[in-house]
Amino acid sequence: MPAEALMALAGAGATALIGAMATDAWQGARGGIVRLFGRDNQGRGAVVAAQLDEDAALVGRADPAEEDHVREDLVPVWRRRLVVLLEEQPEAEEDLRGLVERVRGGLPDERRTWVQHNTARDNGTLFAVQGGSLHYHRAPGDGPSAPPRPERGEPEEGTERA
């Protein structure tokens, strides 16, 4: 599976899993993830079950004003764990896709989508992404504070034409 597709699936899985915590969809989501991780190693499934229970307790104990922040903190952790699972067990891809669809279908409406607000101010540049990675590269000298590059055929500043 290409890296982008792997990250997207793991992100969808993590988002659905964390969205299900403290909802009626939680037990199905939890059981599906434990089965995925425990396919080849039942001990690993038990460890994942304990991690899930601990994280669900964090969400359950969170003040309503902080609950979304707790969930946001947990998504990258579970995305990374799911990436590792898919790298180790590529055959788990279809099972994870099916689990994501079942969990999403059982989520309350307010947990089916995530909203992200981004603001750039004072000549700032904003790059945002949900459930994936963003790679941005700037060449030296590029950007708003860099002097303009000479047009083709013009000598660079400090040099003369021959």
Order of alpha helices (4+ residues) and beta strands (2+ residues): alpha-alpha-alpha-alpha-alpha-alpha
